[in-house]
Amino acid sequence: MKALHDSTGGEAAAPAAPVPATTLAPVKRVRRHSTMAWIGMAIVGFWVLMAILGPSISPYDATAIVDTDVFSGMSHKFLLGSDYLGRDMLSRILFGTRATIGLALAATVLASATGTAVALFAAFSGGWRDAVISRALDALISIPSKMFALMMVATFGSSMLLLVVTAAITYMPGAYRIARSLAVNVQAMEYVQAARARGEGVWYIMTTEMLPNMIRPVLADFGLRFVYVVLLLSGLSFLSLGVQPPDADWGSLVRENISGLGEGALAVIMPALAIASLTIGVNLLIDNLRGKRAAKE
């Protein structure tokens, strides 16, 4: 191929070949996933910050009646209006954020940690231990989540601790099934077999050789479980079986202001939007985690 010459007599670089459109698609996908990650992170980070600081920065006491009108609209004094008793709705939502996120996070950590630990033990042990554990949790997972929660609350009464334990028991079998399917594949790998041949202990193999190689799907499942737990606890509170007064979460805020639904009151709409925004934010993070992994592959 003949070299091109510029006007000064030197060789000029050949014009760059056009980049095929197909090569731009992965870049666009990565950028889109990155944008969605930042949006999801911003939403989740905002609500986590409100769970920590919300009660201390709320404009009014969450239980104080500060408005002579009920179900009032937005104003400079009450940014999200007032509820059915004349309490500031912004303060009520900030007050309920800690219970909503705190209870859901505690239950999800307990469910995922327990399910993953049991799955690692079952996959590593194999044989009858694996069969017994799997069949027992299959029986538990066959019970609908809300039915199980209703039975627990009806039997033992409603309390913060019971709600956390109930949600953890409800979603632990699902976390176990995901973690076990990963652990079964990982424990057959050569590096795990080499650790067994070296005489390494069970704890070392599970925590050092197996768990780090299945952590990303487990974390993605953790985010999904968190969304399920938020919806379960909010549903129980809406049925008056969850968080009890004087405490409140977003589900109970929707329930206590349901009489304003016909008027389109902000006291009903805003707690529901808070639940929706939190679940959307978490789902954006989960999708981005999977998307980045697929783009790299």
Protein Blocks (a to p, Z undefined) as FASTA:
>chain_A
ZZdddfkopacddddddddfklmmmmmmmmmmmmmmmmmmmmmmmmmmmmmmmmmmpfbd
fkbcfbfbghiacdfklmnopafkopafklmmmmmmmmmmmmmmmmmmmmmmmmmmmmmm
mmmngmmllmmmmmmmmmmmmpcfklmmmmmmmmnopafklmmmmmmmmmmmmmmmmmmm
mmmmmmmpmklmmmmmnopafklmmmmmmmmmmmmmmmmmmmmmmmmmmmmmmmmmmnop
accdfbdcfklmmmmmmmmmmnopaklmmmmmmmmmmmmmmmmmmmmmmmmmmmmZZ
